């Protein structure tokens, strides 16, 4: 599974093939969210602590909605200098 920085979609493996259907769940834990965002778990934890990233904590585990993470990345786009 590759990260969003490379512009790849959820549910695609590195070769572009569809991922395992069981991997298509809308909720992911922090390790998967960090991998998809192309950063470390510690950065994601800091973003959660600062409430800068959307997350859920219904139990002892942090959960992230894949669609919300995609939207969060798109909202934080920086325009290039002309």
N, C-alpha and C positions, 0 to 999 in steps of 0.2 A: 504494500500500500504506500503510495507516495503522498507528499504533502500538497497543500493548496497553493503554496508559493510557486510551484511548477505549473500551475494552471490545470492540474488534472482533477477530474471529477471524483466525487465519492463513488465507491463501488467499482472502481477500475484498478486492476493491478498495474504493475510497472509496464507491462507490455500492452496495456489498453484492453485486455480481455476482462470480461465481467468477473467480479469477485465472487466468492462463495455466497450463495443466497442467504445464509445465516448471518453474513456480515452486513446485511442491508438494513439492520435495525436502526431506528431513528435516534437512539440514545447510545452514547459512548462514555466510557470512563476517562479519567484524566490522562492516562498514558496514551490512549488512542488520540485524544484531542490534541495533546502536545505533538505527537508524531505528525498529525495532519496539518498542524499550524507551522511545523518546521522549527519548533523550539523545544526547550527542555520542560520537564514537569515542574521544576521550581518556578519558572516564569509564569506558567499557567496558574500555579498556586498563588503567586503574588498578584496576578490580575484578578483572581477570585477574591483575595483578601481586600483588595482595593475596590472591589465591585465594579471593575472595568470591563468584564466579560460576562455574558449571560450564562448562568449555571443553575442547577437544581441540587438540592441535598435532602432527598426524602428519607434517606437512611444514613449510615455512616460514610457512604461513598458519594463523592461529587459526580454528578451526571451532566452531560452536555448534549444538547439537541443539535444534530448535524446541520439542519437547515438554519438554525440560529447562529451557529458558528460561521457558516458561509456568509450570511447577511452581515455579521459583525466584521468579517474581513473586508467585505465590499464597502462598508460604511467608513472604514479607516484607510481608504485609498488616498494617496498623496499625488497630486498632479505634478508632472515634471516641469522643470523650469524651461521656459521657452527660449 
